[in-house]
């Protein structure tokens, strides 16, 4: 029709944080203003303002608890624990008293006072060069926005008000926004801000809602009602895509569905290379609810049971009987495949209810994991006894986290032997030959693997922390995240050294970090001699596909080239080229 205006296609590249191809109309979320109107009050009105403030705090506390409960039911306690920090903010008496003092002193209504105090706290934390503390700044802003809405009698739950299928377009989404997503109507979301390691990104992936963040200007480019196409794996967004583009992605989406369907057929196939080299795939789990998904996705056994989530999801510290019940359930569900139970990795950002630990300037380098267990021997022994009692099911293994020196392993083994003697005296059965392992996630542990080896049966490489601590890089910090390189020569050499020590001492080695779940890095790990890969159950089909299309001899050749390289980029390219050659389909569904 003459004069008809058709909007041109606009292509944008962001950070793909949750895969999937979606085409729907855009729904633009307008930022809810948090600008406070200031008005003077009399001294007699001060108590009324304080009551308004305290009622808003109670409402906010109840709303956050409700959101946390919903998230726990859908995604489990790990994701629900994100909101623990929000509860701490709304219950912080120092913060509350600061607001009340300012109301009394300045004789103005609570809204501008709250905004000023909250901004001061948040700005101070945001300036600290620590990702844990800078994330607390975001928590303060999120909670303050909710308190302000309650003071105004407004609802913050915009997501629940969406009644038609759409792609949500927003400047940013808070974790509570993401937790309120109704997948029936919110088919995907895209934002100006965000990073791959934010709580919002993590929850989008857990919810399996396609998402692209960090687009910078999507709210300026997309208008309400525009057609939006997103490719969550590649981080691509097309506003008002052409018919040709839509058809191209319709074919891609059908191809992805076909790939996923074919991968599902590998469930009962062995993870064996084309030349007969078997690489067992086990699962990383946090919750007992995940047990059913282990075998369903084609993994066999559990390579990492993160037991701290039994504690974080409880109102009090679970006792020996409660822990025993959980470990027995895991053992029975996987029999005869192995179940590796990692002892408590508490501390840093993970502390259970009722557990007192002094504030630390840098908790991630503080009293955590094996250090905390050794400094609280009764807590540790309760867990060790429960694991030992469960070990009558002979597929149970035990593993210590965050070891940095051989003395920690020896001290832990001493406590383990004490527990064995106590159980023997009480006539309680256990596996006296239970396999003992240690995580290798600190460079010092990797470098003294030969000294640790005589005291254990296996090593498990926690590559996420090993890379961060070796490279002195916080991958959640956007300023330095580009330096987080799994293919850095230092990382490859550390893995190579640990594997060689393991082989020399008759031990076996597993990788349970993100490197094991990265398809392009799997041949490199196999070529370096890693015996087992432990991944989240959802990643097992892709990893099995790579193994079954790989020649072990090619993996060894790749590893030798990597060890002789001087560039992480060169190693990365070698890894990419091999996957492109043998299993290019994995890039279509994982980016």
N, C-alpha and C positions, 0 to 999 in steps of 0.2 A: 504494500500500500504506500502510495506517495506520501512523503513526509514522516513516515513511521521511523522512530528513533530506536536503534538497537545498541545496547551498551557493548563496548569492546571488552574482550577477554583481558584480564589482568592476572599475571602469574607471580606468585610470591614464594620464597623459600624460607622456611623456619626450622624448628627443631621437632622432628617427629618423635613423639613420646609414647604413642600407642598406635599399633598398625591397624590398617583397614582402609578400604576405599568407600567413600560416601558421597552422594550427590543429593543435596536438599536445599530448600530455601533458607536464607539466613535470618536468624532472629537476633537483633542487636540489643544486647543488654546495656541500658544506659546506666552509667555509674550513679549510685545513690549518694546524694550529696551528704557530706558529714560536716558541712560548714555550720557552725553554731551561731545562733543569734544571741547577742549579749544583752542582758538587761540587769539593771541595778535592783537589789533587794534590801529590805530593812533588816536590822538585827533580829527582829521578831520572826522574820520569814526564813531565817537560816535553818531551824530545825525541819521545816517543811521540805527544803531543798535536799537536806541530808536524807530524809525519809524517801524522797523521790529517787535519789541516787541508790540507796540500799535496796529498794524494791526492784529497780532496774538490774542491779547486780544479781539478785535472787532469780529473776526471770532469765537472765543471761546464763547463769549457772545451770538452771534446769534445762534450757534449750540445748546447751552444749552436751550435757549428760544424755539427753534424748538422741542427739545426733551420734554421739559416741556409741550408744547402745545399738542404733540402727547399723552403723558401720561394722560393729563387732559381729552382728548376726549375719551380715552379708559377706564381709571380707575377712573376718577374724580379728583377734586381739592385737596383732601387730599393727594393722592399719588404724584400729581404734585408739591405740596408744598415742597417735599423733595429737589427739585432743587433750591428752594429759597436760600439755604445756598451756593450753587455753584455760583449763580449769585452774592451774596455778596462778595465772594472771588475774583471773576474776576473784580469786580467794586471797590475793596478796595484800596483807594488812598494811604493809609499808606504802604500797601504791594507793590503797583506799584512804589511809589517814592523810596522805599528802594532798589528795583531792579535798577532803573535808577541811583540813587546815586552811587551804587556799580559799574555799567558800567563805569561811569565817573571817578571814583576813581581808579579802577583796570585796566582800559583800556584792557578789554577782551570782547569777544562776549557775547551776552545776555544769551545763553543756560546754561553755567555753573553757571552764576550769579543767574539766575532764580532758578536753582536746589538748590543752596546753601541757598538762602533766604527762599525758600519754605520749605526745610527740617528743617531749624531752627524754623520757625513758627510751623510746624506740630509736631516736636519733643517736643516743649514746651507744646503744648496742649495735646499731648498724655500722658505726664507725670502727668497731673492733674487728681486727683482721682474724676472725675466727668464724667459720661457717655455722657452727652450732649456735653461737651467740647472735649472729646476724639473723638466723632463722627465728630466734626469739623476738626480734624486732618485728618481724612480720606477724607473729602471734599476737603481740600487743596491739598492732593496728587492726587486725581482724576482730579481736575481742572488743576493742574500743568502738568499732563500727557497730557491733551488735548492741552494746550498751546504749549508744546514742539512739539507735532505732527503737529500743525499748523505752527510753525516756520520751521519745516522740510518739509512742504508741503505734509504730509502723512495723511491718514485717520485712525481714531481710531475705526471706526464702523465695527469691525470684524464680529459682529453678522449679519449685513446686507449682508455680502459677503458669508454667508452660503447658498448653493444652493440645498442641499440634506438633507432628514430627518436624524437626528443624535441625540446622547446624547452629549452635550457639556461638555468637561472636562477641567477645568481651575484651576490655582492656587487660583484665586479669581476673582469675578466679581463685578464691581462697579454698583451703581444704574443706571448710564447711559447705561452700557452694558445691564443690565436686561431690561431696558425700550426699547431697540432696538430689543428685541427678536421677531422673526417672528415665531409664533407657528406652521406654516405650516411645517417648517423644524427643528426648535429646539423643540424636543419632551420632553426633560428634561435637567437639568444640574446638575453637581456635582463638588464640589470644595474642595481644601485643607483647605482653611480658611473659616471663617464665623460663625455666631451665629444665634440663633432662633429669635433674636430681631433686627437684622440688617435691614437696608432699603431694601437690596437685597432680604432677606428672606420674608419680608412683601410683596414686589412687586411680587415675585414668586407665593405666595399664591393667591394674587389678580388676577394675570393673569391665574391662574389655570394651571401652568406649574409644573409638578412634580420636586422636587429638594431635594437634600441631600447636606449639607455643613459640614464643620468641619471634613473632612476625613483625614486631616494631610498630607497624602502622595499619594493621588490618581493620581497626575500627574506623579509620579515616577512608579506607579504600572501599569497604563493603557497606552497603546500605541495607536497611530492613527490607526483606523480600527478594534480594538478589539471589540468583542461583549460585551455590558454592560447591565446588568439588574439592575434596581433600584426599590426599594419599598419605595416611599416617605413618607408613613405613619409611617413605622417602622425605617426609617433611614438606611436601609440596601442596600449595593451595592455589586454586584457579577460581577467581571471581568472575561470574558470567561467562563460563566456559563455552566455547564454540560447540556446535553439533559434532564436529569431527573429534574434538577433545573428549566429549562425553562418550562417543562411540569407542574411541581408543581405550578409555578406562573401563567401559562396560566389558570389553574383551579381556582387559587385565584382571578385572574382578573375577570374571568367570575362570580365568587361568589360575588365580590364587585359590579359589574354591577347589579346583581340580587338584592342585598341588597338596592342599591340606587333606583332601580325601585320600590321595595316594599315600601320604605320610602315615595316615591312620592305619593303613594296611600293614605297616611295618611292626605293629605292636608286638607280635609274637615271634618276629624274626630276630636272630642273634645279632648283636652289635659286632660284627666280624668284617674285617677288611676283605677285599677281593682275593688276596693271597693268603687268607686263613688266619689272620692275627686277631684274637679276641680282645676287645676293650670293654669291660663291663660298664654299663651306665646305671648309676644309682641316683637317688633323689635327695634333694635338700628339702626338709620340711620344718615347719614351726608348730603346727597344730595337728592334733589327732584327726581332725576333720579332713586333713589332706591325705590320709593313708589310702583311701579308696582310689585316689587319682594316680597313685604311683604305678601300679600295674596297668591301669587303664590307659596310660600314655606310653607304656612300653619300657619303663624303667624296672629294674629288679633290685629290690632292697633299698635301704636308706644309707646314704654316705654321710649325711649330716643331719642329726636331729637337734635343733636349737632348743634346748630345754628351758632356757630363761623365759620363754613365752608361757610356760606353765605357771611361772611366778608372776609375770606381768599381768596376766589375766585374772589374778586372784586377789580377793580383798585382804587375805593374810597369807603368810608364807606356807606353802603346801608342806605337809609332813611326809614322813617316810612311806606310810601306807598309800597315800594319795599319789605320790610319785611312782611307787611300785606298780600301781594299777595302770598308770599311763605307759610305763616302759614295757610291761607285759603285753598290753594291747598292741603296741608297735611291733614287738617281737613276733607275736602270733600272726599278725596280719601279713608279715613278710616271709615267714618261715617257708623254705630253709635259707632264703637270701639274707645277707648280713644287715644288721642295724647298728650303725655307729652313733652312740649317744655322746654328744659333746657336753661336758660339764659346764656349769653356769658361766655365761659370759655377761655377767651383770656389771653395772657401773657405767660411767660416761653418761649417755642419754637414756639408759635403761636401768631404772631402780624400781623395785616392786613396792606396793603399799606396805606400810609398817616397817620398812627397812631404813634405818638411819645411817647416812653416810655424809661426812662433812663436805661442804662446798669446796670445789677445787678450781683453781684458775684455769687449768687445761685438763678436763676430765678424761679426754681420749688418750692422754698420756699419763693417767693417774692410777688410782687404786681400782682396778677393774679386772674382770675375768679371773685367771688363775691367781693373780695377786690378791684379789679380794677374797677368793675362796680360802687361800692359805692364811689370810689374816682373820678369817672367821671359820675356824676349823670345825665347830659343831654344825654350822650350816652346811659345810662341805661334806662332812662325814655322813650326815643324814642322806644327802644325795648319793654318795658312794655306796652306802648300805642298800639303798633302794635299787641301784643299778646292779649290784652284786646279786641281790636276791632274784632279780629278773633274769640274771644270766644263766639260771637253770635251763632256760631256752638258749641253747648254745650258739645262737646266731648273734647274740649281743656282744658289742665291742665298746670300749670306753676311750674317750679322747679329751685331752686337756687343751684349752684355748689360750692364745696370747702368751705362749711361753717365750721367754727372752734369754733364759740361761739354764744350764743343766741342773742347778740346785733346785729350781722350781719343780722340775720333773721328779727329782729324787725325793723332795719333800712331799709331793703329791703321792708318790708311790708308797712312801712311809705311812701316810694316813690310810691309803688303800689297804696296806698289809694289816694295819691295826683293825680296820673294819672286818677284814677276813678272819682275824683271830677272834674278834667278838662274836661273829656269826657262828664260827666253828664251836666255840664254847657253849653257845645257845642251841647247838644242834640244828642250825638252819643251813639248808643246802645252797650252794652256789658253784659256779664254774671256776675252779682254782686255776685254770689255764686261760682265763679271759684275756683276749688281746688288748693291749694298751697302746694308744697312739698319741701323737701330739700334733697340734696345728703348727704349721710353719707360716707365720704371717708377719714376723718381725725379722728384719735383716740379720740381727745378731743370732737368732735361732738358726737361720739358714747357714750362716757361716760356721757354726759349731755343730752342724748336723752330725758330724763324725763322732763328737763327744756325747751327743744325746742318744745316738743310735743304740748303744748297748742296753739302754734302759727302756726301750719301746719295741713294738712289733711293726709299727707303720707310721708314715708321715702323711699329713693331709695339708696341701698347700692352699692357704686362704689368700688367693692372689689379689683380691680387692685391697686389703690392708697392706699386703707385701709391697704392692706397687706404690701405694700412697706413702708408706713409711720409707721406702727406698728412695723415692724421687722427691720426698719432702713436698708433696703436692696434695692439696685438698681438692678432689675432683668436683666438689660442690661449689668451689670458688671460681666464678666465671673468668676472673683475671688470670688464673693459672691452669684452668682445666685442660688447656691444649697441651700442657706438659705431662699429663697423665697418659703414659704410653706403655701398654702391655708388651709391645715389641722392642722396647728399649734394651740395649745390650746387657745392661746391668741385671734386668729381670730374667732374660734368657739364660745368662750365665749362672744366676742363683738357682734357677730351676734345674738346670743341667747338673750343677754341683750336688744338689740335694738328691736328685735321682741316682746319680752315680754312687753316692754314699749309701743310699738305700739298697741298691743292687749289691754292693760290696758286702753289706752286712746281712743279706738275706731278708730284707724287709720289703714291703710293697708301698707304693706311693699313689695317692689320689690327689686330684685337683678339685676343690669344691667351690672355688671362686668364680667370678664372672668370665674368666678366660675359658673355662670349661664349657660355658654356655654360648660362646661366640663361635659360630660355625667356621669362620675363616681361620681361627686359631687352633682348632681341634687337630688338624694334621701336624702342626708344629709341636703340640704337646705330646702326641703319640710318637712322633719321630724322636723326641727327647727322652722317651722311655717311660713316660707316665703310665701306670698300670690301670687306673680307673678314673672315670669322670663322673662327678656328682653335680647334678643340675636341678633346677626347678622342674617339676613333672611336666609342665607345659612345653619345655624346651627339648625334652627327650626325643620326640619324633624327628626333629630337624637334625639333632646331633647324630642319631642313629643313621639317618639318611647319608650324612657325610661319611661316616665310618664305612658303611657298606659300599660306597662308591670309590673308596680310596684304596690304593695299593700301599701296603706297609712300607715297601721299598721306596716309594715316592715320598712318604712321610719322613723317613730317615734321611733321604737326600735333602729334603727341605730343611730339616733341622741342622744338618752340617753346613749348608749354605748360610743359614741364619747365624750360627756360631762364628762363622768366618766373616760376617758382615760388620760394617762399622756404622751403619745408619738404621735407625728404627723405621724410617720411611721405606727403605729398601726391603727390609724384612716384611713390613706390612704389605708391600706390593707383591712380594713372592707368595705370601699367604693368600692374598686376594686372587692372584692369577691361577693358583692351583684350584681353588674353589670354583672360579669362573669356568675352568676346564672340566671339572668332574661333576659339579652339582650346582650349576648356575641358578636353579630354581629357588635355592634358599634365600638368595638376595631379593627375590620377588616378595617374600612374605616377612622378611626380617629387616630389610633396609641395608 
